[in-house]
Amino acid sequence: MNLLRRNIYNVFILKNKKIKIGYNNKVHFFFHTLDEKINSIKENEEAYNFEDTIIRRINKMNNTALVFTCENINKKKINNPYIWELIYNRINEIYHSFSLTEIIVLFHAYCNSISFDIKSMNSLINFLWNILENKINDVEDLSSLLALYVCAEKTKNLTKREHISNLILQRYITLIEQDKIFHINEIRLSIFLKILCSHNKNIIQVDKKYIMQFSNDISKIIIRNINTLMLCLHFFIKYQIYDEPFIILLKQIQNLLIFKKEINVNVILKYFSFISNLRNPYALQEIKNVLSIIYLSKCEIIGAQIISTSLKL
């Protein structure tokens, strides 16, 4: 009887194309939702097991295992402040066994963790800064210094941020002079820009030739983050660099204006108002193109609002 019912139902469904499509879509949606729920349950179970393993083993971990665990906590997006308290206790017990790089990795991992809390874990933050106090000048690796900058910024330590900013600039200049290649991605770029665009008088002044080199580095990066893009604009206008890298940036701004509506055009217009000594006709044309897109987008918004109001009436 059940088989007969199923056959009749299937024949009815398959004969009607519209019903078939609706039926298939519902079945697909059902299994898609079911798969999502199953995957979510699996992920939660794995996260729980991972947390449980850490809590049970953390008091026996050596320095290497602890560093590896901290990085894994972030990869798995674990939000558990208690685990970081246990990590702090373990670091306190074996901190003499850590290398300088390992301490930096640990600190950077905590500052990037979901559980980061400057108030409740102030003791861990101060402890790590105290360990690093007389060792920051010994950090040769530029990547490690950039990680420390993030720590200083996240923990709101202005003194350390100034100190690390100067070290970053010095190391970067050294790499340029030695013709060594340092890969700059968008995250690293934003840190460099924050330093170079700072009005802090305690940060060293960089020679124009290194600024020009950095502007060339910017042109090689595809920038997707709007804040980073605005920092780039700030950089070029501050140092009055209006050559090819500036033109490339303006074209990226045009793309974002077309495809990303959330960009604040008022910020762009404000930066443009500070432009002076612009003698590059190609750069001037690209600025005009940006302004045209802004104008057209404004007209589009106003037009949509008028149509919406008319429909309501």
N, C-alpha and C positions, 0 to 999 in steps of 0.2 A: 504493500500500500504506500509506504514511504517512498519507494523507488518510483512508483507511478506518479505520485505528487511532484516529485522532483523533476521528472521528465516533462510533465505538463508545464511546470513553472519555467523550465529552461526554454522550451519551445516558444512559450508566450513572450519571454524576455528577448530571445534572439531574433524573433520575427519583427519586432519593433525596434528600429535602429536607435531612436531617441531614448527609449527606455533602456536599451542595451548600453548606450554610452553612460547614462545616469547610473545604471547598476554597476558598471565596471569602475566608474569614478568613485562610487561609494565604497566598493570593495577595496580599491587601491588605497583610498584615504584611511579605511579601517586598518588595513595591514601596515600602512605607513605609520599611523599613530601607535599601533601595537608595537612595531619595531622600535619606535622612539622610546616608549615606556620601558620595554625590555632593556634597551641600551642604557637608559637612565638608571634602572635598577642595578644593572651590572656595574656601571661607573660608581654608583653610591656604595655598592658592596666592596669594590676594589679600594675605594678611598677609605672606607671604614677599616678594612683589613690593613691597609698601609699605615694609617694612624695608630692602630692597635699595635702593629709591629714596632713602630718607632717608640711608642710609650714604654713598651716592654724591654727594648734593647738599648735605649739611649744612654743609660748609665754605664754601659760597657763599651760604647763606641770610642774609637780613637779619632785623632784629628782628621784623617782622610775620610773616614766613614761619615763623620759629622758634616763635613763640607758637602759631600755627595748627597747626603740626606736633605740638607737645606735647599740645595738646587732642585731636588726632586719634589720637595714640598711646593715650590712655585710652579714647576711643570705640571703637577697634578692639581694645582689651584686649591690647595688645602687651606681652609680657614679655621685654625685652631690655636688661639693664643696660649693655651696651656702647654702645647708642644714647644712653643718658643720659650716659655719659662723653663721647661726642662732642658732645652738646648743651652740657655743662659747658664743654668747650674752646672752643666757638663763642661761648657767652655771655661767657666771659672775654675774648675778642678784641673783641667789639663792645658790651660792657655800657653804654658811654656813650650809645649810640643808643636804649636802652630808656626808655620812659616808666615812671612809678611803677606805673601799672595793669598794664602788660605784665609787669613783674617779679613782681608779686603773682600774676598768672595763671600764669606759669611755675612759680613756687614751689608754688602750690596744685596744679598739674597733677602735679608730681613727687611731692608728698606723697600724692596720691590714686592714683598709678600702682601697677601690680602689681609693678614692679621696685624699689619703694621699699626702701632699706636704709640705716638710720641710721649703720651702721658703715662700710661700704665707700664710701658717698658722703658722708661727713662733710665733705669739702672743698667739695663743691657747696653743702651746707646752710649751712656757715659763710660761704661766699662770698656767698650770697644774703642772709643776715642782715646781713652787713657793708654790703652795698649799701643795705639798708633802714634801717640803724641810726638815722640822723638824719632819716628821712623819714616814719616811721610816724605822727607827730603831724599830718602834712599830709594824711593820708588822710581825706577827707570822706565818701566813699561807704561806707554801712553794710555793703553786700554785700562790699566789698573787705576791710573789717575782720573780718567773719565768716570770710572765706577765710583771712586771716592767723591768726585764732584756731586754725583747723584745723592750719595749719602749725606754730604754736607747740606745740600739743598733740601732734602727730605726732612732732615733733623733740625733744619733752620739754624744752622751754625754758621753765622756770617763770617766770623774770623777764619774758620777752616776753609770756607768757600773761597775767600780772597786768596788765601795761601795756595790752595790747590789750583785755582785759576791761573795764577802766575807760573806755577810749575808746568801746567798743561801748555801754556804758550811757549815757555822756554824749551820744553821737549819737542814741541811741534817745529819750532825754528831750527833746532838741532837736526831733526830728521830731514828738513828741507836742505840744509847746508851739506848734509852727508849724502844727498840724493837717494835717500831711502823712501820706499813707498809705504804709506800708511793708509789703509782702506777706511774711508769715511762713509758711513751709511747715514740714513736720515736722523736716527737717534743721536749719533755722535755729532752730526752737523748742528743739531739744535743746541747742544752744549757749547760748542765752539762759538756759535752765534750769540748766545747769551753772554758769554765772556767778552767777545769783541764789541758787542753793542752796549755793554755796560758803561754807565757814566761814573762808576766808582773810581776815584782818584788813586786808590791803593793798588789798582791793577796796572801792570806795566803797559807802556805804549809800544805798539808793534810797528816796525819799520814798514814803509809803503810797499817795498818789493815783496815782503811776506804776505801783506794784505792782498796784493795782486795775485799771488800764487793761490791764496785761499779762495779768491773769487773764481779762479779757474776750476778749482776743486768743486765748488758749488754747481757749476754748469754741467758737471758729469753725473749729478744725482737727480733722479726723478723724485720730486717732492709731492707727497700726497696729503700730508698734514697741513691744515690751513694755518695753524699757529707758527709752524716752521717756515711756511711760505712768507708770512708777514715779517718774521725775523730776518729773512733774506732781504726783503724789500728795505727794511730798516738798515741793514748792513750796507747795501749798495748806496743808499741815499746819504748815510752818515759819512762814508768814505768817498762819496762823489765818484763812483765807478759806473760809467754809463756805456761800457763797450759790449762786446758779444755776450758775456755771461749775464749781464743785465737784460739784454734783449731776450735771451732764452727764458729768463725768469718771468718776464712780462707775458711771454707766450703761454707759460704754465698757468699764470694768473687768468689769462683769457679762457683757457680750458676749464679751469675750476669755476669761473663765473658762469660758463655755459652749462656745465654738468652738475655743479654743486650749488644749489640755491642758498644754502645756509651761510655762505661767506658774507661777512659784513663789509659792504661796499663803502661805508663811511670811513672805515679804517684805511682803506686803499686811497680814498680821496684825500684824507688827512696827510698820508705819507707823500702823495703827489704834490701837495701844497708846499712841501719843504724842498722840492727839487730846485736846484740852481746850477748855473754854469753848464747847462745841457746843450752841447754843440753837435751831438751825434744825430743826424737826420733820421736814421733807421730806428734809433731808440725813441725819438719823438713820435714817429709814425706808430710804433707799437703802443705807446702811451695813449695816442688818439684812438687806437683800436680798442683798448681797454675801456676808455671813456664811452665809446660808442656802444659797447656791449652793456655797460652799466645803464646807459640812457635807454636802450631798447628794452632791457629787463624791467626798468621802472615803468615804461609805457605798457609793457605786457601785464604787470601787476595792476596798474590803474585800470586798464581795459577789462581785466578779469573782474575787478571790483565793480565796475559800472554794469557789466553783464549780469553779475550776481544780484545787484540791487534791482535791475530791471526785471529779472525773473521773479523776485519776491513781490514786486508791485503787480 
